[in-house]
């Protein structure tokens, strides 16, 4: 199936990527906290502050790292660390959906919907290739 993404993850591949993704998301959340704190201190001068601009560039680098892995950061409140991995479930392009407080990937949602549309992944027999979740 030719789709809009360069890579489609299986659940196993996405779970294998989680150690690296987890570290990047922690960096994103930590840096966003530092940026908020600095912006509060600076007040109206925050936008022009060179230190904050450097932090913004660092944040862009972290987001690019996730995109280089093949996944996308989706938590623009920078509170729980949501990441989506492109996948195919039952012949449909979807995102495997992971929160930074979850031990593994267990959910997915349609591409055109977000976190609130998450569904539990179909049960897969570990001894055979999954028929409904493929790369």
KAJO-V448463 format. One line per field, one symbol per residue. phi: phi as a letter, one per 20 degrees, with the letter a starting at -180 (. if undefined). burial: I if it has 9 or more other C-alpha atoms within 8 Angstrom, else O. A space follows every 50 residues. Layout:
phi=???
burial=???
This chain:
phi=.ecedfcdeefffffffggfffffffffffffffffffffffmfeggeff fffffffffgffffgffffoccfcefeldcmecddfbdclmdfbdfdcdf edfbeccbbggecdgfegcffffcffecfffdcce
burial=OOOOOOOIIIIOOIIOIIOOIIOIIIIIIOIIOOIOOIIOOOOOOIOOOO OIIOIOOOIOOIIOIIIOOIIIIOIOOIOIIIIIIIIIIOOOIIIIIIII OOOOIIIIIIOOOIOOOIOOOOOOOOOOOIOIIIO
